[in-house]
Amino acid sequence: MRFFHATVHSFAATRTVGDLGRDTKILRDDSSVADDFTEAEVSAAVESSPNPLASLSPFDCTFEEAYTALEALPGLLIEPDGSFVWGSPGGRRGWRLDGVLYDAHGRLQFVELKGCCSRAALDQLLAALGWPERQVVFQLVEQGVFLDEVRFRCEFFPEEACDSP
């Protein structure tokens, strides 16, 4: 498990993962995400990358529906403003996620996540938002980099088998 700070976004129903510009993500040559991108790396990626925000859309659920789905997860504590904390059950390898739901115009827009968790916990949380029926992408907050779900999992859950992009 690795620490991450990311926002989770939904794709428009007519879009595909390829719409994010799979080959133009800001990644190091060894395909790892770095904390210290050079100005040249960022400039090159911005110039060659399509606007990833054009491929995003609100989730299919309302704030209230997402709230209710997350509230049902064992051990997850959620506040009326949409902020939540979720940790591993006692006796297991420790993990913790802090998060916030963001909505506008009657729909959940994105979810901010900070911490680390097991793959199973991530799957449970994403399922509460409509995944896998609804594709998701992750934006690493500090780097400003969008990663599709496969690349995010390869980066933060390295125990999974990952193909090179």
C-alpha positions, -999 to +999 in steps of 0.1 A: +000+000+000+012+034-009+000+068+002-020+088-024-039+121-026-062+120-056-095+131-069-118+104-084-137+115-115-163+098-138-162+095-176-190+106-198-209+076-210-197+081-246-161+084-238-134+058-233-102+056-213-083+064-245-099+098-246-076+109-218-046+106-241-032+074-227+002+080-243+006+116-231+004+113-193+031+129-174+051+099-164+088+092-159+106+071-185+103+041-162+065+046-161+065+057-124+048+089-112+073+113-096+068+141-071+093+164-088+083+169-124+106+193-142+092+223-159+101+208-193+083+176-185+051+195-175+053+218-205+058+189-230+029+170-215+006+200-215+014+208-252+009+172-264-020+162-242-057+167-250-077+184-223-086+156-200-114+176-183-134+175-216-137+137-211-151+139-175-187+141-164-206+140-131-212+107-115-246+091-122-256+096-085-266+125-064-247+136-033-273+119-011-271+086-030-233+085-027-236+095+010-260+066+016-239+041-003-207+051+016-225+052+049-233+015+044-196+005+042-185-011+075-165+013+097-168+043+074-178+074+093-193+102+071-204+137+081-234+156+066-210+178+047-197+148+028-164+145+046-155+109+056-129+087+072-125+050+067-100+027+083-090-009+084-109-031+109-090-039+141-063-065+138-056-061+101-028-043+083-035-007+090-049+016+064-069+048+064-087+070+039-099+105+044-123+118+018-148+144+007-177+143-017-182+173-040-214+180-057-230+206-079-262+209-099-278+179-082-250+154-091-218+141-075-190+158-093-159+141-078-145+126-047-112+136-030-093+108-014-062+110+008-044+081+025-037+045+017-059+014+016-062-021+004-072-030-031-104-045-017-113-013+002-107+008-030-130-016-049-157-012-022-155+026-022-155+028-061-185+004-062-204+028-040-199+054-067-211+031-095-179+014-106-172-008-125-203+001-147-190+037-147-154+042-156-133+063-133-100+082-136-078+096-109-061+130-107-031+131-084-036+164-066-001+175-060+012+166-095-020+176-114-016+143-134-046+123-146-042+085-145-067+060-158-078+033-134-052+007-147-022+031-143-034+043-109-037+007-096-003-002-111+013+028-094-003+025-059-010-012-057+022-026-072+014-061-060-010-063-089+002-076-123+005-046-146+012-044-183+033-016-196+013+012-212 
